[in-house]
Amino acid sequence: MGVRIPSWVSSLTNLVHFGLNKNRRLQHLPLLNQLPFLKFVTLVEMEALEYIWIDEESVSNVLGASSSSSSSSKTSFFPSLSSLEIRYCLKVKGWWRNLDDDDNEPRHLLLPSLSELVIEKCPNLTYMPAFPYLKERLELSGCSWKVLEQTMKMKMGAATTPTYFPLSQLQKLQLDQISNFDSLPEEGLRNLISLQELYIQSCDGLVSLPWIGILTSLQTLKIMRCPNLTSLPQEIRNLTSLKELYISGSPNLTSIPQEIRNLTFLKELYISGCPNLTTLPQEIRNLPLIELTISGCPLLGQRCKRQIGEDWPFIAHVPFVFVDG
């Protein structure tokens, strides 16, 4: 028997944008799945929200379809949803309740049209349906990387081409205050073959970036306020499309690898708040830099003083050089 749709929902079947802001009582959002043209959902400061979708009969139907599917097939829902933002929903746990039983875990559900996903300050959110075709941007802030788990574990069939590996179309990724960053699976990161912008900030678990060389389409790399970062890997040499490199607030960073010489498209280099960084590699003299900024790095700043610093000959060709102190 199908789900009975209330008359007020029927009148909204053409709804495209759904948003709720600062609601203190609502614990779940029933029947959103009955809006076939819904493209944009924004949830902000929903203080009591625990589950996004809790229409139990619909959940049962979808879970039943999912569990009866083969391992290579997927069940789509919210077919038109392209943008989802969930911000400051401190109690939200997932899309529906009763996921403790592995038999009921909807392993094959996916959001087929989702292109933009922002999750901010949702520390208890650990489950998201898969979103393998995400293209424009993914921003995770103050939450667990486990919201990526279902997507990263997807196997999309033997006939799948590399273009359709999960997240292989994603262009922009921002990771901020990810508490368990050190356990982020490298296997899933290998799929980010189209990624052009990567922002990592305030991730104490970041010590190194051994997987960074995988991201060969990367054009912008910004690492900010990651105090335990100790080095950049030699694999940075693979980022031959990189145009902007920004490193700030990494007091334990001691060196930049000489493999930076391979970054033949690098235009901007910004280094700030790295007091233990003492020198630049000589190979930097061969880069087509237009702008170089060194701030809050007293030892390096001394070596890069205009005309008199020991490293000045390596950077004298750069049109715009800014060194504090």
Stockholm file with secondary structure:
# STOCKHOLM 1.0

chainA/1-325         MGVRIPSWVSSLTNLVHFGLNKNRRLQHLPLLNQLPFLKFVTLVEMEALEYIWIDEESVSNVLGASSSSSSSSKTSFFPSLSSLEIRYCLKVKGWWRNLDDDDNEPRHLLLPSLSELVIEKCPNLTYMPAFPYLKERLELSGCSWKVLEQTMKMKMGAATTPTYFPLSQLQKLQLDQISNFDSLPEEGLRNLISLQELYIQSCDGLVSLPWIGILTSLQTLKIMRCPNLTSLPQEIRNLTSLKELYISGSPNLTSIPQEIRNLTFLKELYISGCPNLTTLPQEIRNLPLIELTISGCPLLGQRCKRQIGEDWPFIAHVPFVFVDG
#=GR chainA/1-325 SS CCCCCCHHHHTTTTCCEEEEESCSSCCBCTTGGGCTTCCEEEEECCTTCCBSCCCHHHHHHHHHHHHTSCTTCCEECSTTCCEEEEESCTTCCBSSSCCCSGGGCCTTEECTTCCEEEEESCTTCCCCCBCTTCCSEEEEESSCGGGGHHHHTCCCCTTCCGGGSTTTTCCEEEEESCTTGGGCCHHHHTTCTTCCEEEEESCTTCCCCTTGGGCTTCCEEEEESCTTCCCCCGGGGGCTTCCEEEEESCTTCCCCCGGGGGCTTCCEEEEESCTTCCCCCGGGGGSCCSEEEEESCHHHHHHTCTTTSTTHHHHTTCSEEEECC
#=GC SS_cons         CCCCCCHHHHTTTTCCEEEEESCSSCCBCTTGGGCTTCCEEEEECCTTCCBSCCCHHHHHHHHHHHHTSCTTCCEECSTTCCEEEEESCTTCCBSSSCCCSGGGCCTTEECTTCCEEEEESCTTCCCCCBCTTCCSEEEEESSCGGGGHHHHTCCCCTTCCGGGSTTTTCCEEEEESCTTGGGCCHHHHTTCTTCCEEEEESCTTCCCCTTGGGCTTCCEEEEESCTTCCCCCGGGGGCTTCCEEEEESCTTCCCCCGGGGGCTTCCEEEEESCTTCCCCCGGGGGSCCSEEEEESCHHHHHHTCTTTSTTHHHHTTCSEEEECC
//
